[in-house]
């Protein structure tokens, strides 16, 4: 029997399969999606910071530049998944 893909491409279907492997209930799915959402936002902010500063995290290019990274802070963002806590560069 052929499964429906609900308009998802092959890569997205692979993500669905990975998600299904760890989830036993709809609550598990919601919790996992919330974590994935927060992780995606963190990664986007990290890339944005690298673009802004002009060097990658842990690069020696930032040493003594006056514009170096200074650790991480926590921030709560609101989304369709509820409040999500993310780490970000201040």
N, C-alpha and C positions, 0 to 999 in steps of 0.2 A: 504494500500500500504506500502510495506517495503522500508525503506530509506537505501541508501547506506552508508557504514561507511568509505569508502576510506582507508581501512587498519588500521583504528584507533581501539584501544581496548576500552572496556567499560568505563574506567576512562577518557580516552581522549575524547570520545564522550560526556561524562558529561560536560567536560570543554567547548566543542563546544556549547552545549546547554546554558550554563551559559553566554558565550560570546555573543551568538545570542540575549539573552534577553535584553542586554544593547545597542546593536548596530543597527543603522538604515541604515547605508551606508557602503560602502567599506572603506571610510575614517575613520569612527568610528572604524572599525575592525583593521585597520592599527595602529591607535592611541592606542587602547587597547593592541594590541600585543607588541607595543613598550614599554608601561608601564609595561606589564607583563615580558618582557625580562629584563628590567632594574631591576625590583624587584627580579627576579630570580638571577641575577648576584650579587645584594646586599646581598641576603641571603647566597649565596655560599661563598662570601668573609667573611661574619660574622662567618660562620661555620669554615672556614679556620683560622680565627683569634682565635677562641675559641680553636681549636686544637693546634695552635702555642703557645698560652699563657698557656694552660692547665687549664683554668677555663672559666665559662660562663659569659656573660655580666652581670654586676651589682653584681657579686659575691664578697663577702668580702675577698676571697682568694687573690685577686689582691691588696688589700689595703697595702700600704707601702712595696710592694714587689720589687719596682724598675723596674717592668715590667708590669705596669698597663695601662689600656686604657686611652686615652687622647682625648675623643670627636670624632667628625666626621668632615670630609671635603667633598667637592664636587669634582667630577671628571667627565669629559665627555669622553665617550667611543664611538668609531665608530662601527657600525654594519650594517647588511643588512637592518635594520629598520631605518637607518640614525644615526645621533648623539644622544646618550642617556646620560642624566645626572644621575649619581648615587651618593649616599652618601657612604662614606667608612671611616674606621678607619685609621688615618695617621700612 
